[in-house]
Structure formats: structure tokens, C-alpha cells
Amino acid sequence: NTDPEMIFTVNPEWNNFDDYLAALSSKYRIRANNVKTKLGTVQIKDLSLDEIIEKEQELFLLNDQVIRKAPVKLIRPSSSYFTNLKRNFGDHYNIKAFLLDDQIIAFTSALWNEHHYEAHYIGIDYTYNAEYSLYQNILYSYINDAILAPSSKLFYGRTALEIKSTVGAKPYQLYCYFRFANRVINTLAR
């Protein structure tokens, strides 16, 4: 067993984020509305390939802030990583920038196909996180995007389990299998 993956199931009857909000209990709906209100003047914008190329270094540095806070660091993507994904996946890869006075203070990236919407790397300038509830708003932004895609599942990944559960994601156990190339070691490892 490994850490569970947090998966949000999108109700097929939802057409927009307001439908999601209406399905929440009063407590969680009030909380979500308060979090959304905290964004204030922050604008959320889809970035084109040209804009991703132009902002490549900013995206890399914002993502690096998130990676530096992670307890386990398996991979650090290069500065051209986001540009290359957009080039290769086109409309099936998206980056949304959270802009404060034309400055990117956070971003989301996602991959999707017909039924599967996957939250990918994010970036946050943590000096703005508390004031604008950036991380919580990122989670809501992913829900909005998964509804509009439309997808039946939103895969949030294996981090920040508690906060993802507050927006409706549920843990699903993941399993990892190992096999050694050496038969003797493989037999002993059983």
C-alpha cells in the first residue's frame, strides 16, 4: 500500500460550479463562498502557448516554491516542462494563471481526456496564499474545470489529504508492486 490518491467524483447533473455549490451542505457552501470572495481582484486566466512560453521562468519559480515545501521530492521539472506539455498535448493540457495586477501569484495545470481530469503541477507564491486563500481556490478551480471539461472524475493526487477531503474528494488506496530482476532476490523478497 502507498498513500491514497484523492479523487473527486463529478456529478453528471452538474453543468457549472454553482451546481456544485448548491449540492453542498450549508456549512461547506458558506465556507466555499467565503474562500471564493477572498480572491478579491485576483483574475484567473487560461494561458495560451505563447503566454506559457513568455512566462516560462515565472511558472518554474512558482512551482519550485511548492516543490521546496514538499516532504518528498521525486522530480523537479525543467523550466521548459510546461511549454513542452502544452506543445505536445494541445487542448488536453491547460494552465490557468491567478493574476494580481498582471503578476502571476499562482497557477494550476491539468491534463484530461474524455472522463479523466488530472490535477497536475501547481505553483504558489506563498506570500499571498493566506490573504487570497490561493490553495483552497486552486482546489475549487480544478472542480470548476472538471465540471466544464466535462469529466466524471477529478484526480487530485496524493498530497494534502485533509483539505482535499473538505471539497468532496475521497481517498482511494493505491498499490505498488515490486519485482526484482534477480530471481534469487525476487524469491527471497516474497
PyRosetta script that sets phi, psi and omega in degrees:
from pyrosetta import init, pose_from_sequence

init()
pose = pose_from_sequence("NTDPEMIFTVNPEWNNFDDYLAALSSKYRIRANNVKTKLGTVQIKDLSLDEIIEKEQELFLLNDQVIRKAPVKLIRPSSSYFTNLKRNFGDHYNIKAFLLDDQIIAFTSALWNEHHYEAHYIGIDYTYNAEYSLYQNILYSYINDAILAPSSKLFYGRTALEIKSTVGAKPYQLYCYFRFANRVINTLAR")
pose.set_psi(1, 141.4)
pose.set_omega(1, 173.3)
pose.set_phi(2, -119.8)
pose.set_psi(2, -176.5)
pose.set_omega(2, 177.0)
pose.set_phi(3, -56.9)
pose.set_psi(3, 144.7)
pose.set_omega(3, 178.2)
pose.set_phi(4, -72.2)
pose.set_psi(4, 154.7)
pose.set_omega(4, 173.5)
pose.set_phi(5, -95.1)
pose.set_psi(5, 136.8)
pose.set_omega(5, 178.9)
pose.set_phi(6, -89.2)
pose.set_psi(6, 120.9)
pose.set_omega(6, -177.3)
pose.set_phi(7, -124.2)
pose.set_psi(7, 131.9)
pose.set_omega(7, 178.3)
pose.set_phi(8, -105.2)
pose.set_psi(8, 125.7)
pose.set_omega(8, 178.6)
pose.set_phi(9, -91.8)
pose.set_psi(9, 124.1)
pose.set_omega(9, -179.3)
pose.set_phi(10, -87.7)
pose.set_psi(10, 124.0)
pose.set_omega(10, 177.3)
pose.set_phi(11, -67.9)
pose.set_psi(11, 125.7)
pose.set_omega(11, -177.8)
pose.set_phi(12, -64.2)
pose.set_psi(12, -14.9)
pose.set_omega(12, 178.5)
pose.set_phi(13, -83.6)
pose.set_psi(13, -12.0)
pose.set_omega(13, 179.1)
pose.set_phi(14, -77.9)
pose.set_psi(14, 131.8)
pose.set_omega(14, 177.1)
pose.set_phi(15, -107.7)
pose.set_psi(15, -17.4)
pose.set_omega(15, -178.2)
pose.set_phi(16, -159.1)
pose.set_psi(16, 177.8)
pose.set_omega(16, -176.7)
pose.set_phi(17, -64.5)
pose.set_psi(17, -32.9)
pose.set_omega(17, 178.1)
pose.set_phi(18, -61.7)
pose.set_psi(18, -34.2)
pose.set_omega(18, 176.1)
pose.set_phi(19, -64.6)
pose.set_psi(19, -39.5)
pose.set_omega(19, 175.7)
pose.set_phi(20, -62.0)
pose.set_psi(20, -47.7)
pose.set_omega(20, -179.5)
pose.set_phi(21, -59.5)
pose.set_psi(21, -42.1)
pose.set_omega(21, -179.3)
pose.set_phi(22, -63.5)
pose.set_psi(22, -27.1)
pose.set_omega(22, -179.2)
pose.set_phi(23, -80.1)
pose.set_psi(23, -14.0)
pose.set_omega(23, -178.7)
pose.set_phi(24, -77.7)
pose.set_psi(24, 154.9)
pose.set_omega(24, 171.7)
pose.set_phi(25, -67.4)
pose.set_psi(25, 161.5)
pose.set_omega(25, -177.1)
pose.set_phi(26, -54.1)
pose.set_psi(26, -44.3)
pose.set_omega(26, -179.2)
pose.set_phi(27, -56.8)
pose.set_psi(27, -49.5)
pose.set_omega(27, -177.0)
pose.set_phi(28, -75.2)
pose.set_psi(28, -30.2)
pose.set_omega(28, 176.8)
pose.set_phi(29, -66.7)
pose.set_psi(29, -44.1)
pose.set_omega(29, 177.9)
pose.set_phi(30, -62.0)
pose.set_psi(30, -43.9)
pose.set_omega(30, 179.1)
pose.set_phi(31, -60.9)
pose.set_psi(31, -45.8)
pose.set_omega(31, -179.5)
pose.set_phi(32, -62.5)
pose.set_psi(32, -43.8)
pose.set_omega(32, 179.0)
pose.set_phi(33, -63.6)
pose.set_psi(33, -38.5)
pose.set_omega(33, 177.4)
pose.set_phi(34, -64.9)
pose.set_psi(34, -40.9)
pose.set_omega(34, 178.9)
pose.set_phi(35, -64.7)
pose.set_psi(35, -45.4)
pose.set_omega(35, 179.2)
pose.set_phi(36, -61.3)
pose.set_psi(36, -38.0)
pose.set_omega(36, 179.9)
pose.set_phi(37, -63.8)
pose.set_psi(37, -32.5)
pose.set_omega(37, -179.0)
pose.set_phi(38, -62.3)
pose.set_psi(38, -21.7)
pose.set_omega(38, 179.0)
pose.set_phi(39, -61.6)
pose.set_psi(39, -28.7)
pose.set_omega(39, 177.8)
pose.set_phi(40, 53.4)
pose.set_psi(40, -117.0)
pose.set_omega(40, -176.4)
pose.set_phi(41, -88.9)
pose.set_psi(41, 3.0)
pose.set_omega(41, 178.6)
pose.set_phi(42, -67.7)
pose.set_psi(42, 128.3)
pose.set_omega(42, 178.4)
pose.set_phi(43, -101.0)
pose.set_psi(43, 145.1)
pose.set_omega(43, 175.9)
pose.set_phi(44, -112.9)
pose.set_psi(44, 126.8)
pose.set_omega(44, -173.1)
pose.set_phi(45, -137.4)
pose.set_psi(45, 134.0)
pose.set_omega(45, 171.2)
pose.set_phi(46, -69.3)
pose.set_psi(46, 134.1)
pose.set_omega(46, 178.5)
pose.set_phi(47, -97.1)
pose.set_psi(47, 134.9)
pose.set_omega(47, 174.8)
pose.set_phi(48, -78.9)
pose.set_psi(48, 169.5)
pose.set_omega(48, 177.1)
pose.set_phi(49, -56.8)
pose.set_psi(49, -44.5)
pose.set_omega(49, -179.9)
pose.set_phi(50, -61.6)
pose.set_psi(50, -39.1)
pose.set_omega(50, 179.4)
pose.set_phi(51, -70.4)
pose.set_psi(51, -35.6)
pose.set_omega(51, 177.0)
pose.set_phi(52, -64.8)
pose.set_psi(52, -42.0)
pose.set_omega(52, 177.4)
pose.set_phi(53, -61.6)
pose.set_psi(53, -45.1)
pose.set_omega(53, -178.7)
pose.set_phi(54, -63.9)
pose.set_psi(54, -36.2)
pose.set_omega(54, -175.2)
pose.set_phi(55, -101.9)
pose.set_psi(55, 14.7)
pose.set_omega(55, -174.1)
pose.set_phi(56, -50.9)
pose.set_psi(56, -47.3)
pose.set_omega(56, -177.3)
pose.set_phi(57, -68.5)
pose.set_psi(57, -38.3)
pose.set_omega(57, 177.8)
pose.set_phi(58, -63.3)
pose.set_psi(58, -44.3)
pose.set_omega(58, 179.1)
pose.set_phi(59, -62.0)
pose.set_psi(59, -43.0)
pose.set_omega(59, 179.3)
pose.set_phi(60, -60.0)
pose.set_psi(60, -45.9)
pose.set_omega(60, -177.8)
pose.set_phi(61, -68.1)
pose.set_psi(61, -38.1)
pose.set_omega(61, 177.2)
pose.set_phi(62, -66.3)
pose.set_psi(62, -42.2)
pose.set_omega(62, 177.1)
pose.set_phi(63, -64.2)
pose.set_psi(63, -37.2)
pose.set_omega(63, -179.8)
pose.set_phi(64, -62.7)
pose.set_psi(64, -33.4)
pose.set_omega(64, 176.8)
pose.set_phi(65, -62.3)
pose.set_psi(65, -39.9)
pose.set_omega(65, 179.0)
pose.set_phi(66, -68.6)
pose.set_psi(66, -44.4)
pose.set_omega(66, -179.0)
pose.set_phi(67, -61.8)
pose.set_psi(67, -40.4)
pose.set_omega(67, -179.4)
pose.set_phi(68, -63.0)
pose.set_psi(68, -28.6)
pose.set_omega(68, 179.0)
pose.set_phi(69, -82.7)
pose.set_psi(69, -16.4)
pose.set_omega(69, -176.6)
pose.set_phi(70, -71.0)
pose.set_psi(70, 136.7)
pose.set_omega(70, 179.5)
pose.set_phi(71, -69.9)
pose.set_psi(71, -29.8)
pose.set_omega(71, 177.9)
pose.set_phi(72, -120.5)
pose.set_psi(72, 126.2)
pose.set_omega(72, -177.1)
pose.set_phi(73, -119.2)
pose.set_psi(73, 97.8)
pose.set_omega(73, -178.0)
pose.set_phi(74, -85.1)
pose.set_psi(74, -36.4)
pose.set_omega(74, -175.2)
pose.set_phi(75, -149.3)
pose.set_psi(75, 143.9)
pose.set_omega(75, 174.3)
pose.set_phi(76, -121.5)
pose.set_psi(76, 108.1)
pose.set_omega(76, -177.4)
pose.set_phi(77, -66.0)
pose.set_psi(77, 153.8)
pose.set_omega(77, 177.7)
pose.set_phi(78, -73.6)
pose.set_psi(78, 168.3)
pose.set_omega(78, -179.1)
pose.set_phi(79, -66.0)
pose.set_psi(79, -22.9)
pose.set_omega(79, -179.9)
pose.set_phi(80, -92.1)
pose.set_psi(80, 1.9)
pose.set_omega(80, -175.7)
pose.set_phi(81, -56.4)
pose.set_psi(81, -50.0)
pose.set_omega(81, -176.3)
pose.set_phi(82, -66.9)
pose.set_psi(82, -38.7)
pose.set_omega(82, 177.1)
pose.set_phi(83, -62.6)
pose.set_psi(83, -45.5)
pose.set_omega(83, -179.3)
pose.set_phi(84, -64.3)
pose.set_psi(84, -38.8)
pose.set_omega(84, 176.9)
pose.set_phi(85, -62.3)
pose.set_psi(85, -43.6)
pose.set_omega(85, 179.8)
pose.set_phi(86, -63.9)
pose.set_psi(86, -41.4)
pose.set_omega(86, 178.4)
pose.set_phi(87, -61.8)
pose.set_psi(87, -42.7)
pose.set_omega(87, -174.6)
pose.set_phi(88, -81.2)
pose.set_psi(88, -33.1)
pose.set_omega(88, -175.6)
pose.set_phi(89, -106.8)
pose.set_psi(89, -8.9)
pose.set_omega(89, 175.8)
pose.set_phi(90, 51.8)
pose.set_psi(90, -123.2)
pose.set_omega(90, -176.7)
pose.set_phi(91, -70.3)
pose.set_psi(91, -9.0)
pose.set_omega(91, 178.1)
pose.set_phi(92, -92.2)
pose.set_psi(92, 8.3)
pose.set_omega(92, 175.0)
pose.set_phi(93, -135.2)
pose.set_psi(93, 134.9)
pose.set_omega(93, -175.9)
pose.set_phi(94, -138.5)
pose.set_psi(94, 142.0)
pose.set_omega(94, 170.9)
pose.set_phi(95, -123.2)
pose.set_psi(95, 129.7)
pose.set_omega(95, 175.7)
pose.set_phi(96, -113.3)
pose.set_psi(96, 129.6)
pose.set_omega(96, 178.1)
pose.set_phi(97, -100.6)
pose.set_psi(97, 137.7)
pose.set_omega(97, 171.7)
pose.set_phi(98, -97.6)
pose.set_psi(98, 112.4)
pose.set_omega(98, -171.2)
pose.set_phi(99, -110.0)
pose.set_psi(99, 130.0)
pose.set_omega(99, 172.8)
pose.set_phi(100, -118.6)
pose.set_psi(100, 111.5)
pose.set_omega(100, -176.5)
pose.set_phi(101, 51.7)
pose.set_psi(101, 48.8)
pose.set_omega(101, 178.6)
pose.set_phi(102, 66.2)
pose.set_psi(102, 8.8)
pose.set_omega(102, 176.1)
pose.set_phi(103, -103.9)
pose.set_psi(103, 131.9)
pose.set_omega(103, 177.5)
pose.set_phi(104, -76.0)
pose.set_psi(104, 119.4)
pose.set_omega(104, 178.4)
pose.set_phi(105, -108.2)
pose.set_psi(105, -10.7)
pose.set_omega(105, 175.9)
pose.set_phi(106, -165.5)
pose.set_psi(106, 162.2)
pose.set_omega(106, 173.2)
pose.set_phi(107, -153.8)
pose.set_psi(107, 157.9)
pose.set_omega(107, 172.2)
pose.set_phi(108, -120.8)
pose.set_psi(108, 153.1)
pose.set_omega(108, 170.7)
pose.set_phi(109, -136.3)
pose.set_psi(109, 147.7)
pose.set_omega(109, -175.7)
pose.set_phi(110, -150.6)
pose.set_psi(110, 149.7)
pose.set_omega(110, 173.2)
pose.set_phi(111, -118.1)
pose.set_psi(111, 145.5)
pose.set_omega(111, 176.7)
pose.set_phi(112, -154.7)
pose.set_psi(112, 158.0)
pose.set_omega(112, 169.0)
pose.set_phi(113, -131.6)
pose.set_psi(113, -160.6)
pose.set_omega(113, -171.8)
pose.set_phi(114, -56.1)
pose.set_psi(114, -40.6)
pose.set_omega(114, -175.4)
pose.set_phi(115, -123.0)
pose.set_psi(115, -1.5)
pose.set_omega(115, -168.5)
pose.set_phi(116, -126.3)
pose.set_psi(116, 114.8)
pose.set_omega(116, 176.9)
pose.set_phi(117, -113.8)
pose.set_psi(117, 120.4)
pose.set_omega(117, -174.5)
pose.set_phi(118, -117.0)
pose.set_psi(118, 118.4)
pose.set_omega(118, 172.4)
pose.set_phi(119, -65.7)
pose.set_psi(119, 127.2)
pose.set_omega(119, -177.8)
pose.set_phi(120, -107.8)
pose.set_psi(120, -139.2)
pose.set_omega(120, 179.9)
pose.set_phi(121, -71.1)
pose.set_psi(121, 149.4)
pose.set_omega(121, 172.9)
pose.set_phi(122, -125.0)
pose.set_psi(122, 169.3)
pose.set_omega(122, 173.8)
pose.set_phi(123, -141.7)
pose.set_psi(123, 140.5)
pose.set_omega(123, -179.7)
pose.set_phi(124, -141.9)
pose.set_psi(124, 134.9)
pose.set_omega(124, 166.6)
pose.set_phi(125, -87.8)
pose.set_psi(125, 103.6)
pose.set_omega(125, -171.5)
pose.set_phi(126, -65.6)
pose.set_psi(126, -13.7)
pose.set_omega(126, 175.9)
pose.set_phi(127, -68.6)
pose.set_psi(127, -19.1)
pose.set_omega(127, 178.9)
pose.set_phi(128, -106.0)
pose.set_psi(128, -6.0)
pose.set_omega(128, -171.9)
pose.set_phi(129, -59.1)
pose.set_psi(129, -51.4)
pose.set_omega(129, -176.3)
pose.set_phi(130, -66.4)
pose.set_psi(130, -45.8)
pose.set_omega(130, -176.4)
pose.set_phi(131, -61.6)
pose.set_psi(131, -38.5)
pose.set_omega(131, -175.5)
pose.set_phi(132, -109.2)
pose.set_psi(132, 6.8)
pose.set_omega(132, -177.2)
pose.set_phi(133, 46.5)
pose.set_psi(133, 50.8)
pose.set_omega(133, -173.4)
pose.set_phi(134, -61.0)
pose.set_psi(134, -47.0)
pose.set_omega(134, -176.0)
pose.set_phi(135, -63.7)
pose.set_psi(135, -45.5)
pose.set_omega(135, 179.3)
pose.set_phi(136, -62.8)
pose.set_psi(136, -39.5)
pose.set_omega(136, 177.9)
pose.set_phi(137, -67.1)
pose.set_psi(137, -31.2)
pose.set_omega(137, 174.5)
pose.set_phi(138, -62.9)
pose.set_psi(138, -43.6)
pose.set_omega(138, 179.1)
pose.set_phi(139, -61.4)
pose.set_psi(139, -42.7)
pose.set_omega(139, 177.9)
pose.set_phi(140, -67.6)
pose.set_psi(140, -35.9)
pose.set_omega(140, 178.2)
pose.set_phi(141, -61.8)
pose.set_psi(141, -41.2)
pose.set_omega(141, 177.3)
pose.set_phi(142, -62.3)
pose.set_psi(142, -41.2)
pose.set_omega(142, 178.3)
pose.set_phi(143, -61.9)
pose.set_psi(143, -46.3)
pose.set_omega(143, 178.1)
pose.set_phi(144, -56.9)
pose.set_psi(144, -46.8)
pose.set_omega(144, -178.3)
pose.set_phi(145, -65.1)
pose.set_psi(145, -39.9)
pose.set_omega(145, 179.4)
pose.set_phi(146, -65.7)
pose.set_psi(146, -37.6)
pose.set_omega(146, 177.5)
pose.set_phi(147, -65.1)
pose.set_psi(147, -44.7)
pose.set_omega(147, -176.4)
pose.set_phi(148, -75.0)
pose.set_psi(148, -22.1)
pose.set_omega(148, -174.9)
pose.set_phi(149, -55.3)
pose.set_psi(149, -44.9)
pose.set_omega(149, -18.0)
pose.set_phi(150, -86.0)
pose.set_psi(150, 148.1)
pose.set_omega(150, 176.0)
pose.set_phi(151, -128.6)
pose.set_psi(151, 155.6)
pose.set_omega(151, 179.2)
pose.set_phi(152, -90.9)
pose.set_psi(152, -21.8)
pose.set_omega(152, -180.0)
pose.set_phi(153, -134.4)
pose.set_psi(153, 142.1)
pose.set_omega(153, 173.5)
pose.set_phi(154, -116.4)
pose.set_psi(154, 116.2)
pose.set_omega(154, -179.4)
pose.set_phi(155, -94.8)
pose.set_psi(155, 109.7)
pose.set_omega(155, -177.5)
pose.set_phi(156, -85.9)
pose.set_psi(156, -19.5)
pose.set_omega(156, -177.6)
pose.set_phi(157, 101.3)
pose.set_psi(157, -163.9)
pose.set_omega(157, -169.5)
pose.set_phi(158, -114.8)
pose.set_psi(158, 16.8)
pose.set_omega(158, -179.5)
pose.set_phi(159, -114.4)
pose.set_psi(159, 164.7)
pose.set_omega(159, 174.6)
pose.set_phi(160, 48.7)
pose.set_psi(160, 54.4)
pose.set_omega(160, -174.1)
pose.set_phi(161, -60.0)
pose.set_psi(161, -42.3)
pose.set_omega(161, -174.9)
pose.set_phi(162, -64.7)
pose.set_psi(162, -49.1)
pose.set_omega(162, -176.6)
pose.set_phi(163, -68.0)
pose.set_psi(163, -33.0)
pose.set_omega(163, 177.8)
pose.set_phi(164, -70.1)
pose.set_psi(164, -30.5)
pose.set_omega(164, 177.1)
pose.set_phi(165, -69.4)
pose.set_psi(165, -26.7)
pose.set_omega(165, 179.9)
pose.set_phi(166, -70.2)
pose.set_psi(166, -18.7)
pose.set_omega(166, 177.2)
pose.set_phi(167, -97.9)
pose.set_psi(167, -0.8)
pose.set_omega(167, 175.4)
pose.set_phi(168, 113.0)
pose.set_psi(168, 1.1)
pose.set_omega(168, 178.4)
pose.set_phi(169, -75.3)
pose.set_psi(169, 149.2)
pose.set_omega(169, -179.8)
pose.set_phi(170, -122.1)
pose.set_psi(170, 146.8)
pose.set_omega(170, 179.1)
pose.set_phi(171, -78.8)
pose.set_psi(171, 136.9)
pose.set_omega(171, 174.2)
pose.set_phi(172, -124.7)
pose.set_psi(172, 124.1)
pose.set_omega(172, -175.7)
pose.set_phi(173, -64.2)
pose.set_psi(173, 136.2)
pose.set_omega(173, 175.0)
pose.set_phi(174, -109.7)
pose.set_psi(174, 147.9)
pose.set_omega(174, 179.4)
pose.set_phi(175, -122.5)
pose.set_psi(175, 144.2)
pose.set_omega(175, 178.9)
pose.set_phi(176, -124.3)
pose.set_psi(176, 129.6)
pose.set_omega(176, -179.7)
pose.set_phi(177, -111.2)
pose.set_psi(177, 137.0)
pose.set_omega(177, 179.1)
pose.set_phi(178, -119.5)
pose.set_psi(178, 140.9)
pose.set_omega(178, 173.9)
pose.set_phi(179, -140.7)
pose.set_psi(179, 128.7)
pose.set_omega(179, 179.0)
pose.set_phi(180, -86.2)
pose.set_psi(180, 145.7)
pose.set_omega(180, 179.5)
pose.set_phi(181, -69.4)
pose.set_psi(181, -30.8)
pose.set_omega(181, 179.4)
pose.set_phi(182, -81.2)
pose.set_psi(182, 120.5)
pose.set_omega(182, -175.7)
pose.set_phi(183, -60.6)
pose.set_psi(183, -39.0)
pose.set_omega(183, -178.9)
pose.set_phi(184, -64.0)
pose.set_psi(184, -50.3)
pose.set_omega(184, 179.8)
pose.set_phi(185, -63.3)
pose.set_psi(185, -40.9)
pose.set_omega(185, -179.8)
pose.set_phi(186, -61.1)
pose.set_psi(186, -41.3)
pose.set_omega(186, 179.3)
pose.set_phi(187, -66.1)
pose.set_psi(187, -43.5)
pose.set_omega(187, -179.5)
pose.set_phi(188, -68.6)
pose.set_psi(188, -30.3)
pose.set_omega(188, -176.8)
pose.set_phi(189, -71.4)
pose.set_psi(189, -19.7)
pose.set_omega(189, -179.9)
pose.set_phi(190, -59.8)
pose.dump_pdb("model.pdb")
